[in-house]
Amino acid sequence: MGIKVLIVEDEIKIASLMESFLQTEGYDCLTAMDGKTALQLFAKHKPDIVILDWMLPQMSGLDTCTQLRQLGSPGIIMVTAKSEETDKIVGLEMGADDYLTKPFSLRELSARIRSLLRRMNRNDNDRSDSVLRRGDLTIYEDSLQVFKGSEELHLTPTEFKLLHLLASRPGRVYTRMQLLQHAFEEEFIIDERTVDSHISKLRKKIESDSRGSDYIKTVYGFGYRFGAEHED
C-alpha cells in the first residue's frame, strides 16, 4: 500500500491536476469537493496526508480541519488564496501542519508533502528508545501514538514532535527557536510565536490542569521544559 493523499478542493480543474500529478509521483489519491465528503472519506480510508482548501462550500476548510483532528492525526496541508501572515497563523493554530498559498507549482506541493512525511516518519532507525513513559503519558515513537492512561490522544505531527523532544529530556530547557527548528525543519520557516500556539494546544490535550502547568513548564523569557518530576 502506498501513501494515501486526500485532496479536498471544490475547483474541479485544480483537483484533477493535483490528483493526476500526485498519482504520477506514486501516491494513492482520493478527492472530495466539500468538507462533509472529505470527513466521510477520511473515516473510511484513513489517508496519511490531507491537502485541504480553505474556501469550501457548506463547511469551511478551517472547520473541516478541526473535525479531521478529532478523527485522527493525518498530515494536513492547508491550501488557500489567503496570503496574510495572520491567515497563515490561524490555519496553523486550527491544526494544519503546513500552509500553501495559491497559485503554487505542483512540484512545490510535492516537496511540501515529502517534507511533511519526513516529519511523520514512523520508522526512524536512528532513534534508540521507541517508548517513553512520563507520569501517566505513554509515548510510542514508531507509531506516533500518545496515551494518557488508557485513553489515546490525537496529536498533530507537529504536536507529537514537540512533546517527544521535551519528554525525551525532562528538565532541559529549549528555546522557541530550537523547538521551531525541530518541529518544522529548515524547509518551513515561520514566526517563533507559532510555537506558543502549538504548545498551548498540546497542553490542552495532555494536561490535567487547565492552566497547563503539569507536564510542560514555561521558562519565562527563554522557552519551555518538560517537568523533571515526571521522569521515570
Disulfide bonds with the S-S distance in Angstrom:
none
